[in-house]
């Protein structure tokens, strides 16, 4: 099974060598650069002339950039790998082998490891509407071990056990080419109908470019399940992922993109009322976080940290409200 690797970059030139060097087994490597200003494009042209570079004049977002790479892939599978991640030896072989062994799987993903050797949480079940009011909100800040969240994060199964999952976080994914097609928009359908299909498996389509950053892989895996496909976690394949190399540069924008994509996902799959409810609670969560840190600041607790967080939360609130109206 031959593979095209697609790496989307934005101002992460220093991370690219280790990432690209780990892709020796790929038939073709495509770097889609979203208008970096750190010299990434010239660096790739000079040091990796064998890599196919797509140099975007503007930042098109992650989903749209991945689609650009997929569009020129003519292989059995497409590996989507974050630029601040790299494969460990044997990972690509184990992932391609898993796709061969599990023909119903639209995608497989490895065990993803932090630089310190701990495991990143990448296995997921599909969220319910309740998940939106718990995960990545102030409620999770204070009650991280809720049963609902443990189930969402697949904590009832071992991280070293190969298993089918609902979806996988998109830092490293091997996608079956026949599960993809060149339609950038998918038909909307209720999340409640996400069940394995009994009819013939059909192509899923590309990533929905309406998700500039975040939630694009969840939306894709959901559509894959509705089209009759499965997803599988392969812990014998391993990748190292730093995480946040791009978003750490723009923390306010990262929060804004997360909030916007969260709203778009729930509006798409639960309708405008569900989306509006999630959006309103997200705003409330940021407000409550700002108030909580204000109270801690008044008590003199880690003043510098509190001021930084308050500034960020209020900035995100202002930005989200401005975008909403």
Secondary structure, DSSP 8 states (H G I E B T S, - for coil): --EEEEEEESS-HHHHHHHHHTTTT-SEEEEEEE--SSSHHHHHHHH-TTSEEEEESS---HHHHHHHHHHT--SSEEEEE-TTEEE-TTHHHHHHHHHHH-TTEEEEEEEEE-TTS-B---EE----HHHHTTTTSHHHHH-TT-HHHHHHTTTTS-TTS-EEESEE-TTEEEEEGGG--S-S------GGG----SS------S--TT-SSSSHHHHHHHHHHHTT-EEEEEEEEEEEE---TTGGGGHHHHHHHHHHHHHHHHHHHHHHHHHHHHHHHHHHHHHHHHHHHHHHHHTTSSHHHHHHHHHHHHHHHHHHHHHH-
